[in-house]
Amino acid sequence: MRALRGLAALTLAGLAVAAAYLGLRSLGFQPRWEVEAPASPPPSAKPGRRLPPPPAELRSRVPPAPSTPPAAPDAAGDTEEGDAPQPEGGPVGSGPYAQIEFETYGDGRPVVSNSAVADEWRGQGLVLSFESYTAAATQPHVLDASGYRPPGSSTHALGPPLSGDRGLEVGVIHLEFPGRPRKVAFTLFGPDLIESFHVTVRSRGARLPASVRNHSPDMRYDTTGDGEAGKATYSPGGRSRFRAERVIVETPLGIDRISLDAWGPPGHVLLVDHVDINP
């Protein structure tokens, strides 16, 4: 009987505790063991402190964030060491079509023989300059070139500066094209003993590969009648044989500058005529 009385007392006590627990839960009470403990804050969350820098070994494995994207390779070709960037012109093909014979200025006036030129054909899309190896001249000249051309050909051509009794200077003629045409053609005249006339083409300051230009004989000046050795050659009075070469430069990138180097010093004669500019 004592055991039954004890069991009944325990049951009544348990029911009382359960009733009390349910009453507290109904009031919003939650036992401590039912509440999820909050995660400890990381060291960086402490006010007034910064994370210590990573170890040197780790830093060496993390690539730095790029400040600017790397420049893409220039599709036009490589730049020549020492070349100064050329000023940018307008959009490609923005200039007019023009044919320049150097017998008249851009405004129609007859040229003055052996005179310096620069902007006279700017309206036709051509600006001229000269880089001398031997003096301080900065402009090429329109020359009376009859002594370097076959009989019956036009009189004038573009060439290096004429320095009085000292003769022609040695250097580089620069043809600038503000309208950035896609195609330019011109004729070069020079001694046939020069194996290759040196022509450099640039677009946006980059030197373009030789594949953008084509050299062929200008058969208007083949006085031998047979295109000797695939050349257009002639013999100006009292001089060794000269060669006339038609150069065509073509690129969709646009042409900013063509430089004609007379390989100096000592250098050689190099004249230009029949310039065609095709946007």
C-alpha positions in Angstrom: 0.0 0.0 0.0 2.9 2.3 0.8 4.3 1.8 -2.7 1.0 2.6 -4.3 0.6 5.7 -2.2 4.1 6.9 -3.2 3.5 6.3 -6.9 0.2 8.2 -6.7 2.0 11.2 -5.0 4.7 11.2 -7.7 2.1 11.2 -10.4 0.2 14.1 -8.9 3.5 16.0 -8.5 4.4 15.3 -12.2 1.0 16.5 -13.3 1.4 19.7 -11.3 4.9 20.4 -12.8 3.6 19.7 -16.4 0.6 22.0 -15.8 3.0 24.8 -14.6 5.3 24.3 -17.5 2.5 24.5 -20.0 1.2 27.7 -18.3 4.7 29.3 -18.6 5.0 28.4 -22.3 1.7 29.9 -22.9 3.1 33.2 -21.5 6.1 33.1 -23.9 8.6 31.6 -21.6 11.4 29.4 -23.4 13.7 27.3 -21.4 17.4 28.1 -21.9 18.2 24.8 -23.5 15.7 25.5 -26.3 17.3 28.8 -27.3 20.2 28.6 -30.0 23.3 30.2 -28.7 24.5 33.1 -30.9 27.7 32.6 -32.9 30.8 34.3 -31.6 31.7 37.5 -33.7 34.8 37.3 -35.9 37.9 39.3 -34.9 37.2 41.9 -37.7 33.9 42.8 -36.1 35.5 44.3 -33.1 35.2 48.1 -33.3 38.3 50.1 -34.1 40.4 47.2 -35.4 41.4 45.9 -38.8 42.2 42.5 -40.0 45.9 41.8 -39.9 47.5 41.6 -43.3 47.9 38.1 -44.8 51.2 36.4 -44.5 53.7 37.2 -47.2 53.5 33.7 -48.6 49.8 34.0 -49.1 50.1 37.5 -50.6 52.5 36.2 -53.2 49.9 33.8 -54.4 47.1 36.3 -54.8 47.3 38.2 -58.1 46.8 42.0 -57.7 43.6 43.5 -58.9 44.0 45.1 -62.3 43.8 48.9 -62.3 43.2 49.1 -66.0 42.6 46.4 -68.6 45.7 45.5 -70.6 45.9 47.1 -74.0 45.0 44.8 -76.9 47.8 44.1 -79.4 47.6 46.6 -82.3 46.2 44.9 -85.3 48.0 47.4 -87.5 51.4 46.1 -86.6 54.2 46.9 -84.3 55.5 50.3 -83.4 59.1 51.2 -84.3 61.3 52.0 -81.3 62.0 55.7 -81.0 59.0 56.7 -83.2 57.0 59.5 -81.7 53.2 59.0 -81.7 51.6 60.8 -84.6 48.6 63.2 -83.9 45.3 61.5 -84.6 43.3 62.7 -87.6 39.7 62.4 -88.3 37.6 59.3 -89.0 38.9 56.9 -91.7 38.0 58.0 -95.2 36.8 61.5 -94.1 38.8 63.4 -96.7 38.1 64.1 -100.4 39.3 62.2 -103.4 42.2 64.1 -105.0 44.9 63.9 -107.7 48.0 66.0 -107.1 50.5 66.6 -109.9 52.6 69.4 -108.3 52.3 71.6 -111.4 49.7 73.8 -109.6 49.0 74.6 -105.9 45.8 73.4 -104.3 44.1 76.8 -105.2 45.0 76.4 -108.9 47.9 78.8 -109.1 51.0 77.6 -110.9 53.8 76.4 -108.6 56.9 78.3 -108.1 60.0 76.2 -109.0 62.3 75.3 -106.2 60.0 76.7 -103.4 59.2 75.3 -100.0 55.8 73.8 -99.5 53.8 72.5 -96.5 50.0 73.2 -96.4 49.4 74.2 -100.0 47.4 71.0 -100.7 45.7 70.7 -97.3 42.3 71.2 -99.0 43.0 68.1 -101.1 44.0 66.1 -98.0 47.8 66.4 -98.1 50.2 68.1 -95.7 54.0 68.0 -96.3 57.0 68.1 -94.0 60.7 67.2 -94.1 63.2 65.8 -91.7 66.7 66.7 -92.6 69.8 64.6 -91.9 72.2 67.4 -92.8 70.5 70.7 -92.0 67.6 72.3 -90.2 65.1 72.4 -93.1 61.6 71.3 -92.2 59.8 71.6 -95.5 60.3 69.8 -98.8 60.5 71.7 -102.1 58.6 71.6 -105.4 61.5 71.2 -107.8 62.2 71.8 -111.4 62.9 68.1 -111.9 63.5 68.1 -115.6 67.1 67.1 -115.1 65.9 63.9 -113.4 62.9 63.0 -115.6 62.7 61.7 -119.1 62.2 64.2 -121.9 58.6 65.1 -122.5 57.4 64.4 -118.9 56.0 67.0 -116.6 58.4 69.5 -115.2 57.8 69.6 -111.5 58.0 67.0 -108.7 58.1 67.0 -104.9 61.6 66.5 -103.5 64.0 67.4 -100.7 64.9 71.1 -100.0 67.3 72.7 -102.5 70.1 74.5 -100.6 71.5 76.8 -103.3 75.0 75.8 -104.4 75.0 72.9 -101.9 72.4 71.1 -103.9 69.6 68.9 -102.5 69.5 68.1 -98.8 69.4 64.6 -97.5 66.5 63.4 -95.3 62.9 62.1 -95.1 59.9 63.5 -96.9 56.7 63.0 -94.8 53.3 62.9 -96.5 50.5 63.5 -94.0 46.9 62.7 -94.7 44.4 64.4 -92.2 41.5 62.7 -93.9 43.0 59.2 -93.2 42.3 57.7 -96.6 42.2 54.0 -97.2 44.2 54.1 -100.4 47.1 56.3 -101.6 49.1 55.9 -104.8 52.2 57.8 -106.0 55.2 57.6 -108.2 58.8 57.6 -106.9 61.9 58.5 -109.0 65.4 57.6 -107.9 68.6 56.0 -109.0 68.2 52.4 -110.3 71.3 51.3 -108.3 69.1 51.7 -105.2 67.7 48.2 -104.7 64.7 49.3 -102.7 63.1 52.8 -102.1 62.4 53.0 -98.4 58.7 53.7 -97.7 57.2 53.6 -94.2 53.4 53.7 -93.6 51.8 54.6 -90.3 48.3 54.6 -88.9 47.4 56.0 -85.4 51.2 56.1 -84.7 51.7 52.4 -85.4 54.0 51.4 -88.2 52.1 49.2 -90.7 53.7 46.0 -92.2 55.1 46.0 -95.7 52.1 44.0 -96.9 50.0 47.2 -97.0 52.0 48.6 -99.9 52.8 47.4 -103.4 55.7 48.5 -105.6 55.6 48.1 -109.4 57.2 49.8 -112.4 55.5 52.9 -113.6 55.6 52.0 -117.3 54.9 55.6 -118.4 58.7 56.1 -117.9 60.0 52.9 -119.5 62.2 54.5 -122.2 63.8 51.2 -123.1 60.5 49.9 -124.4 60.9 46.4 -122.9 60.6 47.0 -119.2 64.2 46.0 -118.6 64.4 43.4 -115.8 60.8 44.2 -114.9 61.6 47.9 -114.3 60.6 51.2 -115.8 64.0 52.7 -116.3 65.3 55.8 -118.2 68.5 57.7 -118.4 68.2 61.5 -117.7 70.7 63.6 -119.6 74.3 62.9 -118.5 73.2 60.8 -115.5 73.1 57.1 -114.6 70.0 55.1 -115.1 66.9 56.1 -113.0 63.9 54.0 -112.1 60.2 55.1 -111.9 58.2 53.1 -109.4 54.5 53.2 -108.7 53.6 52.6 -105.1 50.1 51.8 -104.0 49.3 51.8 -100.2 46.0 50.3 -99.1 44.6 49.5 -95.7 41.1 49.7 -94.1 42.8 51.1 -90.9 43.3 54.5 -92.6 46.6 56.1 -93.6 48.0 58.9 -91.5 51.5 59.2 -92.7 53.8 57.9 -95.4 57.5 58.6 -95.0 60.0 58.5 -97.8 63.6 58.0 -96.6 66.5 58.8 -99.0 68.9 56.6 -97.0 71.2 59.2 -95.8 73.8 60.3 -95.2 75.2 60.4 -97.9 71.8 59.7 -99.4 70.3 59.7 -102.9 67.8 61.6 -105.0 64.2 60.6 -104.3 61.3 62.5 -106.0 57.6 62.1 -105.8 54.8 62.8 -108.3 51.3 61.8 -109.4 49.8 61.5 -105.9 46.3 59.9 -105.9 44.3 60.0 -102.6 41.3 57.7 -102.4 39.2 57.9 -99.2 
